[in-house]
């Protein structure tokens, strides 16, 4: 089994205070944080090093997750989708009424 490092991302949930302080009080992945390296000698005989990038949010099963699991991003996205659905429904209703 292989890990596709092009698609793999990592995100820290609820960091311990010492790591949070090391990040400057804000968890912002960027050039100041060192990326995660995976050393894999398999399936070849020479050692390979793969880099996994860190992200601030990602979508899992349609739910947007953030490092503190506040659900703010998921709620905002649900409201946006509901508003879009409502506007489409109103447009169809209007077109059926006046056609």
Rosetta blueprint (number, residue, H / E / L):
1 X L
2 X L
3 X L
4 X L
5 X L
6 X L
7 X L
8 X L
9 X E
10 X E
11 X L
12 X L
13 X L
14 X L
15 X L
16 X L
17 X H
18 X H
19 X H
20 X H
21 X H
22 X H
23 X L
24 X L
25 X L
26 X L
27 X L
28 X L
29 X L
30 X L
31 X L
32 X L
33 X L
34 X L
35 X L
36 X E
37 X E
38 X E
39 X E
40 X E
41 X L
42 X L
43 X L
44 X L
45 X L
46 X L
47 X L
48 X E
49 X E
50 X E
51 X E
52 X E
53 X E
54 X E
55 X L
56 X L
57 X E
58 X E
59 X E
60 X E
61 X L
62 X L
63 X E
64 X E
65 X E
66 X E
67 X L
68 X L
69 X L
70 X L
71 X L
72 X H
73 X H
74 X H
75 X H
76 X H
77 X H
78 X H
79 X H
80 X H
81 X H
82 X H
83 X H
84 X H
85 X H
86 X H
87 X H
88 X H
89 X H
90 X H
91 X H
92 X H
93 X H
94 X H
95 X H
96 X H
97 X H
98 X H
99 X L
